[in-house]
């Protein structure tokens, strides 16, 4: 595997890990079964609506990211070598 492909794999793993942590935290805090919801943005009248929603949750995402250990994410990706 080339270096560029490995970097792309690490980046995508980080995105997946972040989304997983966000959903897990939201379910734990809300008590709702989020696993049953569809995993996509519904159609919006204005595309900026989704961007605003992402901006609203930016602080929560930062908190989750700060509690995640980057070395653990990298170790998961490179453990298959």
N, C-alpha and C positions, 0 to 999 in steps of 0.2 A: 504494500500500500504506500502510495506516495505521501510525502509530508503534507502537501496541500489537502489531500483527502483526509488525513488524520486530523488536521486542524478543523476541517469542516465537520467531521464526526464529533469532535470534542464540543464544538460550538452548538451543534444540534442537540447533543446530549444535555448541555446546559439549559437550553430552551425547554426541552422535555422535562427536565428535573424541576425547573422553575414553575412550569405549569402544573406539574404534579403536586408540588409543595403548596401552591396557591389554592388548588382545589381541596386538598386535604385540610388546610387551615380554615378555609371557608366552611367546609362541612363540619369540622370540629366546633367552630364558633357558633354556627347557626343551628346545628342539630338537624338540618335538612339533608335528605339523601341526594346529594348532587350527582351521584353515579348514574341516576336515572334520567338526568337531563341530557338533551342533545348537545354535542360539543362543537358548536359553531355559532357565529354571530347571526342572528335573524336578519332578514332584510330590513334596511332602514331607509327612510325617505331621503335623508341626507347622509352621505358617507362620513361627514365630520362627526356624526353622532357617536360612532364607534371610537373615533379618536378621542373624543371628550371623555367617554367612559373609561378608556385606558388611562387617561391623565388623572381621573379621579382616584383610581386604584394604584397610582404610582407609588405613593408612600407605603401602602400595605405591601406592595411587591418588594420595595427596598427593605422593609423589616424582615421579610421572609428570606431575602437574599443574604442579609447580614447574619442570620442564624444558620445558614448553610455553610458547610466547610468546603471551600473550593478544592482542597486536596482530595476530599472524598469523591467529588465528582470526577476529577481527573483520574484517580485511581480506578474507578469503575470502568472508565473508557479504556485505559491501558492494561487492565487486568487480563485481557485476552491475548496479550503479546507473548 
